[in-house]
Amino acid sequence: MSQAVPALSRPAAGFVCGLLAALVWGVQAVVSRQSVSDGLTAGDVTILRFLAASLVLLPLALTRMRPFPVGRLGWRRALILTALVGPSYSLILVGGAHFAPALHSAVISPGLIPVCTAVLAFLVFGEKASPARLIGLVVIVCGVALFSWEAILSTPTRADAWIGDLLFVVIALLWSTFGLLARRWGADAVEVTMATCLLSVPFLPLIGLVQPVTLLSAPLSAMALQAIYQGVLVGAVALFLYAQSVTVLGAARAALFLPFVPVVTALVSAAWLGEHASALEVAGMMVAMAGMLVALRAPSSA
């Protein structure tokens, strides 16, 4: 009987890790949106994010990464991945939060990532998605289009939200490209995170050339929130949790937690920011989530 406990607790641990990762990612959009109310710029948040994440990851990188700080990736591949998910990625993500509600980030980017990934995999590698996955991807596109309809029309309640939505589409393209390259190169998720965070630090002073930086006059509490959440929780803890979930449950099962991200964002943004989704946005979100579940459960290729 004592031998049965670990067998039961291991899947449960994987489930808890996946759920906690989805929770952290779901709240991230709300925290990014909060930075607008706190008077922080996209440049401020980006600097705080990578400085905090690097401080947390540096001790592990010093003992694990050989050569430091790129490890088995090598300098060329590490720099390419940093260009995709480093400071430019954060600037676009947080910049989108200045125009669109938090929920838009949580629906559009995660929803379109599998779509962009499938398109890029076909165009670059010739990989064909299975019929079941294609159905799921079409449903996702329909759901995202329905969700963004009010922003596309620039209705009074969603004026200028289309700008943020467009930036979130760019985020999906960047993340899809990053994911395909990381998979093709057999990159370890933890090593990639450490390398891209540490390599981002030397580029942070350049942010002032393209974005206003107001850290010297920003409230300490606002800076602490972004540094701890974006840098520590998102940059380090969520990755560890998701990697553990993948290890225990497998990549396919762990990915099924991703559709929960919009639900978390919708609930937290309503309670924290007072941002409520319209009926059309709720309908679009549900359709997109259904498509994500179908696409993630289907065989990846024909």
RODRENGU-103670 format. One record per atom (N, C-alpha, C): x, y, z. Coordinates in steps of 0.1 Angstrom, whole numbers, plus 5000, padded with zeros to 4 digits. Layout:
N
XYZ
...
//
This chain:
302
500849885000
500050005000
500950125000
502050125007
502850245008
503550274994
503650164985
504250194972
503350264963
502050254966
501050314957
500950464958
501350514970
501250664972
502050744963
503350714961
504050794951
503550794937
502950674933
502450664919
501250754918
500450774929
499250854928
499651004930
500651034938
501051164941
501751234929
502451154921
503251214910
502351274899
501351214894
500451274885
499751394891
499351384904
498751494911
499651614912
500951594914
501951694915
502051764901
502051684890
502051744877
500851824874
499751784879
498451854877
498551994884
498951984896
499052114905
500052204898
501252154894
502252244888
501652314875
500952234866
500452294854
499352394857
498552364867
497452464871
498052594877
499052574885
499752694891
500452784880
501052714870
501652784859
500652864851
499452804848
498352874841
497852994850
497852974863
497353084871
498353204871
499653174871
500653284871
500553354857
500453274846
500353344833
499053414831
497953364837
496753434836
496753574843
497353584854
497453704862
498453804855
499353744848
500453834842
499853944833
498753914825
498154024817
497554134826
497054094837
496454194846
497554274853
498654214857
499754294862
500354384852
500454344839
500954434829
499954554827
498654524827
497754634826
497754724838
498054674850
498154754862
499254854861
500354814853
501454904852
501055034845
500055034836
499555154830
498955254840
498155194849
497555274860
498555334869
499655254871
500655304880
501655404874
501455434861
502255534855
503655474849
503755344849
504955284844
504955274829
506055284822
506055264808
506455124804
506355084792
506754954787
508254934790
508955044788
510455034791
510755004806
509955074814
510155044829
509954904832
508754844828
508454704831
509454614825
509954634813
510954554807
512254544815
512654664819
513954674827
513754594840
512654624847
512354554860
512254404858
511654364847
511454214845
512754144844
513654194835
514854114832
515854134843
515854244850
516854264861
516454164872
515154154875
514754064886
514953924882
514553884870
514653744866
516153704866
517053794861
518453764860
519053744874
518653824883
519153814897
518753674903
517553634900
517053504905
517753384898
517953394885
518553284877
520053284877
520753394881
522153394880
522853284888
522553264900
523253154908
523153024901
521952984896
521752854889
522552854876
522552964869
523252974856
524752954858
525253014869
526753004872
527152864874
526352784880
526652644883
526352544871
525352584863
524852494853
525252524839
525452644835
525652684821
527152684818
527452594809
528852584804
528852584788
529352684781
529952804787
528852904792
529252984801
528353084807
528253204797
527153264794
525753224799
524953154789
525453094779
524653034768
524552884769
525352824776
525252674778
525352604764
524652494763
524652404751
524052474739
523352584741
522752654729
523852714720
524852764726
525852834718
525452974717
526453064713
526153204713
525153244702
525353184690
524453224678
523053194681
522753074685
521353034688
520753114700
521553124710
521153204722
520753344719
521553404710
521253544706
520053554698
519853454689
518653454680
517353444689
517453354699
516253334707
516053454716
517153524720
516953644728
516353754720
516653764708
516053864699
514553844698
514153714699
512653684698
511953704711
512453664722
511753674735
512453754745
513353844741
514053924751
513354064753
514054174754
513454304757
512454344746
512654314733
511754354723
510354294725
510354164729
509154094732
508354154743
509154184754
508454244766
507954384762
508654464755
508154594751
506854594743
506854494734
505554484726
504454434735
504654334743
503654284752
503054384761
503954454768
503454554778
502954674770
503554704759
502954814751
501554794746
501254664743
499854634740
498854654751
499354644764
498554664775
498154804777
498854894771
498455034771
497255074763
496854984754
495755004744
494554914746
494854794750
493754694751
493654634765
492454594769
492154534782
493054414784
493254374796
494054264800
493654134793
492354114792
491853984786
492253974772
492454074765
492754064750
494154004749
495054034758
496353974757
496253824760
495453784770
495353644774
494553554764
493753614755
492953544745
493753534732
494153654727
494753664714
496053594712
497053624721
498353564720
498353414722
497853364733
497853214735
496953144724
495853214720
495053144710
495753134697
496453234692
497053234679
498353174679
498953144690
500253074690
500252944683
499252854686
499252724678
498952744663
498152854660
497852874646
499052924639
499753024644
501053074638
502052964637
502152874648
503152764648
502852674636
501552634634
501252544623
501552604610
501252734608
501552794595
503052804592
503752844602
505252854601
505852714599
505352614606
505852474604
505652424590
504552464584
504252424570
505052494560
505152634562
505952714553
507452684553
507952664565
509452644567
509852504566
509152414573
509552274574
508752174566
507652224560
506752134552
505952044561
505752074573
504951994582
503452024580
502651914578
501251934576
500451894588
499551974593
498751954604
497751844601
497351764611
496351664609
495051734607
494051664601
492751714599
492051764612
492251694623
491551724635
492251854641
493551874639
494151994644
493752114635
493652094622
493252194613
491852254617
490952164621
489652204625
489752294638
490552244647
490752324659
491352464656
492352464647
492952594644
491952694637
491052634629
490052724622
489152774633
488752694642
487852734653
488452844661
489752834664
490552934671
490453074664
490753064651
490753194643
489353254643
488353174642
486953224643
486653284656
487153224667
486953274680
487653404683
488853414679
489653534681
489053644673
488653624660
487953724652
486753774659
485953684664
484653724671
485053804684
486053754691
486453824703
486953964700
487653984689
488254114686
487354204678
486154164675
485254234665
484954374670
484754394683
484454534688
485654624687
486854554689
488154634688
488354674673
488154574664
488354604650
487454714645
486154724650
485254824647
485554954655
486454944664
486755064673
485555124679
484755034686
483555084693
483955174704
483055254710
483355354720
484055284732
483655164736
484255094747
485555034744
485855024732
487154954728
487955044718
487855174719
488555264711
490055244712
490755234701
492255204701
492655064706
491654984710
492054854714
492654764703
492354804690
492854724679
494354734678
494954844683
496354864683
496954754692
496454744704
496954644713
496754504708
495554474702
495254344696
496354314685
496654414677
497654384666
499054354672
499354424683
500654394690
500654254696
499454214701
499354074706
499453964695
499054004683
499253914672
500753894669
501454014670
502954004668
503553914679
503053924691
503553844702
503453694698
502253664693
502053524689
503053474678
503353564669
504353534658
505753514664
506053604673
507453594679
507553464687
506553434695
506553314704
506553184696
505753184685
505753064676
507053044670
507653144665
509053134659
510053084669
509953144681
510853094692
510552944695
509352904696
509052764699
509552674689
509352704676
509752614665
511352604665
512052714667
513452704667
513952624680
513352654691
513852584703
513552434702
512452394696
512152254694
513152194684
513452264673
514252214663
515752194668
516152284677
517452284682
517552194695
516452134699
516452044711
516852124723
516452244725
516852334736
516052294748
516852294759
516252274773
515552404777
514252394782
513452504786
514152594796
514652534806
515352604817
516552674813
517352614805
518552674800
518252784790
517252774782
516852874773
516453004781
515652984791
515153094800
516353164806
517253084812
518453154818
519253224808
519553164796
520353234786
519753364781
518453354777
517753474772
517653584782
517353554794
517253654805
518653724807
519653644808
520953704811
521553774799
521253734787
521753804775
520953924773
519753934779
518954054777
519454174785
520154144796
520554254805
521454364798
522454324790
523354424784
522554514774
521354474770
520654554760
519654644767
519454634780
518554714788
518854864787
520054904788
520355054787
519855114774
519755034763
519355084750
517855114750
517055064760
515655084760
515355234760
516155314768
515955454769
515955524756
516555464746
516555534733
515255524725
514455414728
513255394721
511955414730
512155414743
511055424752
511355514764
510355594768
510655674781
510855584793
511755614801
512055544813
511855634825
510955594834
510555684846
510855614859
511755524860
511955444872
512455534884
513155644881
513555734892
512455804899
511355814892
510255884898
508955794901
509155674897
507955574898
507855534913
506555504917
506355454931
507055324933
507555304945
508355184948
507455064948
506255074953
505354964953
504954914939
504855014930
504554974916
505754894910
506954944912
508154884907
508254744913
508054734926
508154604933
507154494927
505954544924
504954454919
505454394905
505954484897
506354434883
507554354884
508554394893
509754314894
509554174899
508754164910
508454034916
507553954907
506554014901
505653924893
506153894880
506553994872
507053974859
508353904859
509253944868
510653884868
510753754875
510253744887
510453624895
509353524892
508053554893
507053464891
506953414877
506853514868
506653474853
508053424848
509053504851
510353464845
511053344850
510753304862
511453184868
510453084873
509553114882
508753024889
507752954879
507053024871
506152964861
506752874852
507952904847
508752814838
509052684845
509552694858
509852574865
508552484867
507452554871
506252474873
505752404860
505852474849
505352414836
506352304832
507652324834
508652224830
508352094838
508052114851
507752004860
506451924855
505452004851
504251944846
504451864833
505351924824
505651854812
506451724815
507351724825
508151614829
507251494834
506251534842
505351434848
504251384839
503551484833
502351454825
502651434810
503751484805
504051484791
503651624785
504251654774
503951784768
502551804763
501951704758
500551714753
499551744764
499651664775
498751694786
499051824793
500351854794
500651984801
500152104793
500052094780
499652204772
498152224773
497352124778
495952144780
495652244791
496552284799
496352384809
496352524803
496852544791
496952674785
495552744783
494552664779
493252734777
492652784789
493152754801
492652804813
493152954816
494252994809
494853124811
493853234809
493053234798
492053344796
490953344807
490553234812
489553224823
490153294835
491353264839
492053334850
492053484848
492453524836
492653664833
491253734834
490253674829
488853734829
488453754843
488553654852
488153664866
488953764873
490253764872
491153854880
491053994875
490954014862
490854154856
489554214860
488454134862
487154194866
487254234881
487854144889
487954174903
489054284907
490154284900
491254374903
491154504896
490854504883
490854624875
489554674872
488454594874
487154644871
486854634856
487654554848
487454544834
486654424831
485454444825
484554334823
484354314808
484454184804
484354154790
482854164786
482754204773
481354214767
480854084764
479554074761
478953944757
479653884745
479953974735
480653924723
482053874726
482753944735
484053894739
484053764746
483053744755
482953614762
482653504752
481753534743
481453424733
482753394724
483453494720
484653474712
485653394720
485853434733
486753364742
486453214743
485153184745
484753044746
485052964734
484753024722
484952964709
486452934708
487353034711
488753024709
489252914719
488752914731
489252804741
488852664736
487652654730
487252524725
488152484714
488552574705
489452544694
490852504699
491252574710
492552534716
492552394721
491452354728
491352224733
491452114722
490652144711
490652054700
492052044694
492652154691
493952164685
495052094693
495052114706
496052064715
495851914717
494651864716
494451724718
494651644706
494551704694
494651634681
496151604678
496351494670
497751464665
498351594659
499651614661
500251734656
500351744641
500551624634
500751624620
500051514614
499851524600
499051424593
499951304591
//
